Amino acid sequence: MTKRIFNFSAGPATLPIDVLAKAQKEFTNYQDTGMSIMEMSHRSGVFEAVLDRAKSGIKELLDVPDTHEILFLQGGASLQFSMVPLNIATKEKNVALINTGIWTKKALKEIQKQVTCDVVASSEDKNFSYIPEIDLSKVNQDSSFIYLCSNNTIFGTQYKEFPDTKSIPLVADMSSDILSRKLDISKFGIIFAGAQKNIGPSGVTIVIIRRDLLARSEANLPAMLNYNSFVDSNSLYNTIPTFGIYMIAGVIDWIKEQGGLDAMEQRNVKKAQLLYDAIDSSDYYYCPVANEDRSSMNVVFRLHDTEEKEKEFYQQAEAQGLSGLKGHRSVGGLRASIYNAHPEAGIEALINFMKTFQATNQKKTQVVA
Ligand SMILES: *Cc1c(COP(=O)(O)O)cnc(C)c1O
């Protein structure tokens, strides 16, 4: 393979080619230090400048207020399913959770190992094809926090507006749509996201936490599971994944060069619209997700045809350089993940492929003689 393909993988996902090329150029000798960024102490001034660039870049792009801390952790988004309740769930209080599919179910399972967790809204009745309304008057006002997932990577749903949870801290798993649009960070108690979808390579998790919540962590928590260890050390409690942070800093610079989150959002909406329009205007493809709740990051679609044909679809697409279109193993069907770095040309190529595949495979309706 000599040329780059269009990568529709859900994560790890496509990264901006400019950022990859710059990393390649700097790989063996970072800024005339005579060594790779990977070979350098995480406590060196040179590396700390990279860390600061990543952190201040996120602060600037998301307009993170001084009430919130930005942390870089390990263990993936999945560790946060445990770490959030370990730190901010109060033993006597329950947690309230909005269930929008597999990722919130996994979180529910982990939270329930520690405290009572009530599912206060769910879209399971319609196979997670929409974002459920939440009636806040029915939520226990004494809850430790309310938990949701902003973008369901697997079912292709996305919150367009977030519920106002008033005095109850809102916790959001934003692994698959962070930095895809502007956000009002002040509405959230904790936001967390694994980096490998929209921010960089795997191995780093970003956590944005409201400072007052840090007082809830009990001192006898294992240090590696206590947010305060990372707040007190500028995320350098132990050896941070240095290369991942370097790549994140590069992606942040790239987003700024593109015009920031306003430009990202415009591009993402446009790309997604192109694809949804192609799906909706055909009688061969369909999208099972409610119109108003469709994700601009993960476009889930199916064929009005057999599962065998769906398999042919992603296999033939793969052979033509359109990679990773197979739906998540738990739901089947097809999925195009089109994060920030996915180019519009990839969407156009996919739409062309869809048209050709339909023309070749759709059963012709019988012409009445
Ligand atoms: C990918 C993903 C996760 C899991 O992330 P890991 O970093 O693999 O633990 C969790 N939540 C959402 C919404 C995701 O898309």
The ligand as a Tripos MOL2 file, in Angstrom:
@<TRIPOS>MOLECULE
LIG
   15    15     1     0     0
SMALL
NO_CHARGES

@<TRIPOS>ATOM
      1 C1        -14.3890    4.3480   22.6540 C.3       1 LIG1
      2 C2        -15.2720    4.7790   23.7420 C.ar      1 LIG1
      3 C3        -15.0600    4.3910   25.0700 C.ar      1 LIG1
      4 C4        -13.9470    3.4600   25.4810 C.3       1 LIG1
      5 O1        -12.7410    4.0690   25.4460 O.3       1 LIG1
      6 P1        -11.4040    3.3330   25.9450 P.3       1 LIG1
      7 O2        -10.4180    4.4390   25.8570 O.co2     1 LIG1
      8 O3        -11.1480    2.2050   25.0160 O.co2     1 LIG1
      9 O4        -11.6320    2.8660   27.3310 O.co2     1 LIG1
     10 C5        -15.9170    4.8760   26.0310 C.ar      1 LIG1
     11 N1        -16.9470    5.6900   25.7220 N.ar      1 LIG1
     12 C6        -17.1890    6.0690   24.4490 C.ar      1 LIG1
     13 C7        -18.3300    6.9660   24.1580 C.3       1 LIG1
     14 C8        -16.3670    5.6230   23.4300 C.ar      1 LIG1
     15 O5        -16.6180    5.9900   22.1640 O.3       1 LIG1
@<TRIPOS>BOND
     1     1     2 1
     2     2     3 ar
     3     2    14 ar
     4     3     4 1
     5     3    10 ar
     6     4     5 1
     7     5     6 1
     8     6     7 2
     9     6     8 1
    10     6     9 1
    11    10    11 ar
    12    11    12 ar
    13    12    13 1
    14    12    14 ar
    15    14    15 1
@<TRIPOS>SUBSTRUCTURE
     1 LIG1         1 GROUP 0 **** ****
